[in-house]
């Protein structure tokens, strides 16, 4: 396949691109910063600029680009960039591929577990309603995810099979929740966050890549797809398991007020919100998780 990937230099995009190339597929990156060349197409979503001619011949599109949600405090300007980068980029790409004489067969356009908001112990499947929308914390991410997914409508309306992976807490030593907190846990200074009762729908990076490729190659996968391991855990259990794998104590909790003081709205949206997500569609379409259990995933990632 000829696959177009936006966000190809990010944590997920780089891993996916490498896996696709290893399988013999041709990968072309969409880039806002690199000049156009063989293997790279320059685009500027904020200005609506994308070279349509270079999109001809693409069999599939994977759209991962967007302003980082986890980096930096959520000022009004930061939230504007988070929302607009996803709306503008997704719509430009969807409209562009929809206008091609021979459009790609599939567009995998990322979304996130934040679609569901803060839902306590509720089991969340793909057909579950979104959380309440708002301008702060978890409710802001609900608004972002709903508009992010809707921005792909032009591709859907053109008959392209569109998939929205709602990605959970990605585990990788290269970044994300695990990569950022690993130094703290390695010195025995880690602990649960808030009450520790909030559900974390974790997923190993290998399985995010695997689920993306499953979505690209499986005609039966369409619409929202929950990308989280089949065994989500409460934050306290996640913390305990990480400590056991590292053979370190986890006796230093981070109270919710301290998390909010340090991180602002990010704490409520990414650390304290409870989302117990079930990957129902992946199970139904035959995807086999490489790392279904947290301990095994952590031992693989940490070489323990």
Order of alpha helices (4+ residues) and beta strands (2+ residues): beta-alpha-beta-beta-beta-beta-alpha-beta-beta-beta-alpha-alpha-beta-beta-alpha-beta-beta-alpha-beta-beta-alpha-alpha-beta-alpha-alpha
